[in-house]
Amino acid sequence: EVIAYSPLMQGICLGKWNKAEDVPIYRARTRHFNSNSAGSKARHGEEGHEELLFETIEKVKGIAKRYGYSMLELAIAFPLHKDGISCVIVGATKVSHVKSSVDASTKTLSTQAMLEIDQATEKLKAAMGKNCDLWQGGEDSRIR
């Protein structure tokens, strides 16, 4: 069993921002973002995939809208519907966030919705590669 960590990706998967430049620098630290950008706090040493990240988020927003889900609901429910995922760890700074996350975890996604999300995220997953460590790149990955 696997525990999924940070399905909201510090709010990025909620669709709050439409391009990399809008994301606060302290949140743009994952391998999705270019660690060589001016002021970057990222330590992974990779070029990132910002354009592809936001294209993917737009596709997922469309799926959420078609099926009547919020981005929060998809971000939490999707991994919970995948084989081998036992739970997700979601950060929260307010009680209302905890309640919303618990509610999202109870959503049932159709097989078709799951397939569409998988298809919408395929290019980004391929670009990110097999390293599931979002903060460390290359040989420095903490995943072995």
Order of alpha helices (4+ residues) and beta strands (2+ residues): beta-alpha-alpha-beta-alpha-alpha
